[in-house]
Amino acid sequence: MDIMKKNAEAELQKQGIMQKFTDLRVFFDQAKVELKKVVWPDKQETISTSSAVLLLVVVMALFLGVVDLVLTKIIAAVLS
Protein backbone atom coordinates (compact mmCIF):
# COMPACT_ATOMS: atom_id res chain seq x y z
CA MET A 1 0.00 0.00 0.00
CA ASP A 2 2.82 2.34 0.89
CA ILE A 3 4.52 1.67 -2.47
CA MET A 4 1.34 2.56 -4.36
CA LYS A 5 1.07 5.81 -2.44
CA LYS A 6 4.69 6.71 -3.24
CA ASN A 7 4.17 5.87 -6.92
CA ALA A 8 1.04 8.04 -7.03
CA GLU A 9 2.90 10.93 -5.37
CA ALA A 10 5.78 10.56 -7.82
CA GLU A 11 3.36 10.59 -10.75
CA LEU A 12 1.63 13.71 -9.43
CA GLN A 13 5.00 15.39 -8.94
CA LYS A 14 6.02 14.52 -12.51
CA GLN A 15 2.76 15.94 -13.84
CA GLY A 16 3.31 19.09 -11.79
CA ILE A 17 6.77 19.58 -13.28
CA MET A 18 5.46 19.04 -16.80
CA GLN A 19 2.66 21.50 -16.13
CA LYS A 20 5.19 24.10 -15.01
CA PHE A 21 7.14 23.68 -18.25
CA THR A 22 3.91 23.99 -20.23
CA ASP A 23 2.95 27.14 -18.31
CA LEU A 24 6.41 28.60 -18.90
CA ARG A 25 6.15 27.96 -22.63
CA VAL A 26 2.70 29.57 -22.76
CA PHE A 27 4.06 32.59 -20.88
CA PHE A 28 6.90 33.09 -23.35
CA ASP A 29 4.58 32.63 -26.31
CA GLN A 30 2.25 35.28 -24.94
CA ALA A 31 5.16 37.62 -24.19
CA LYS A 32 6.35 37.25 -27.79
CA VAL A 33 2.89 38.18 -29.09
CA GLU A 34 2.72 41.23 -26.81
CA LEU A 35 6.19 42.43 -27.85
CA LYS A 36 5.05 42.42 -31.47
CA LYS A 37 2.34 44.93 -30.50
CA VAL A 38 4.82 47.44 -29.04
CA VAL A 39 5.36 50.63 -30.99
CA TRP A 40 9.03 51.44 -30.51
CA PRO A 41 10.16 55.09 -30.65
CA ASP A 42 12.15 56.30 -33.64
CA LYS A 43 15.70 57.61 -33.37
CA GLN A 44 14.74 61.29 -33.10
CA GLU A 45 12.22 60.65 -30.32
CA THR A 46 14.76 58.58 -28.40
CA ILE A 47 17.40 61.30 -28.67
CA SER A 48 15.02 64.09 -27.62
CA THR A 49 13.65 62.13 -24.66
CA SER A 50 17.12 61.10 -23.51
CA SER A 51 18.31 64.70 -23.76
CA ALA A 52 15.40 65.88 -21.62
CA VAL A 53 16.16 63.26 -18.99
CA LEU A 54 19.87 64.14 -18.91
CA LEU A 55 19.08 67.85 -18.62
CA LEU A 56 16.72 67.20 -15.73
CA VAL A 57 19.33 65.06 -13.97
CA VAL A 58 21.95 67.82 -14.28
CA VAL A 59 19.53 70.51 -13.03
CA MET A 60 18.46 68.38 -10.06
CA ALA A 61 22.08 67.54 -9.21
CA LEU A 62 23.00 71.23 -9.20
CA PHE A 63 19.92 72.14 -7.14
CA LEU A 64 20.59 69.44 -4.54
CA GLY A 65 24.28 70.40 -4.41
CA VAL A 66 23.38 74.04 -3.70
CA VAL A 67 20.81 73.04 -1.06
CA ASP A 68 23.38 70.76 0.58
CA LEU A 69 25.99 73.52 0.58
CA VAL A 70 23.57 76.08 2.08
CA LEU A 71 22.35 73.69 4.78
CA THR A 72 25.94 72.75 5.62
CA LYS A 73 26.84 76.41 6.09
CA ILE A 74 23.74 77.02 8.24
CA ILE A 75 24.44 74.04 10.49
CA ALA A 76 28.11 75.00 10.79
CA ALA A 77 27.10 78.54 11.81
CA VAL A 78 24.61 77.26 14.37
CA LEU A 79 27.03 74.76 15.92
CA SER A 80 30.00 77.13 16.16
BELLINQUI-V579180 format. One record per backbone hydrogen bond with DSSP energy under -0.5 kcal/mol. CO is the residue of the C=O (numbers start at 1). NH is the residue of the N-H. If there is no record, write none. Layout:
co={CO | CO}
nh={NH | NH}
This chain:
co={1 | 2 | 3 | 4 | 5 | 6 | 7 | 8 | 9 | 10 | 11 | 12 | 13 | 14 | 15 | 16 | 17 | 18 | 19 | 20 | 21 | 22 | 23 | 24 | 25 | 26 | 27 | 28 | 29 | 30 | 31 | 32 | 33 | 34 | 34 | 35 | 38 | 42 | 43 | 44 | 45 | 46 | 47 | 48 | 49 | 50 | 51 | 52 | 53 | 54 | 55 | 56 | 57 | 58 | 59 | 60 | 61 | 62 | 63 | 64 | 65 | 66 | 67 | 68 | 69 | 70 | 71 | 72 | 73 | 74 | 75 | 76}
nh={5 | 6 | 7 | 8 | 9 | 10 | 11 | 12 | 13 | 14 | 15 | 16 | 17 | 18 | 19 | 20 | 21 | 22 | 23 | 24 | 25 | 26 | 27 | 28 | 29 | 30 | 31 | 32 | 33 | 34 | 35 | 36 | 37 | 37 | 38 | 38 | 40 | 46 | 47 | 48 | 49 | 50 | 51 | 52 | 53 | 54 | 55 | 56 | 57 | 58 | 59 | 60 | 61 | 62 | 63 | 64 | 65 | 66 | 67 | 68 | 69 | 70 | 71 | 72 | 73 | 74 | 75 | 76 | 77 | 78 | 79 | 80}
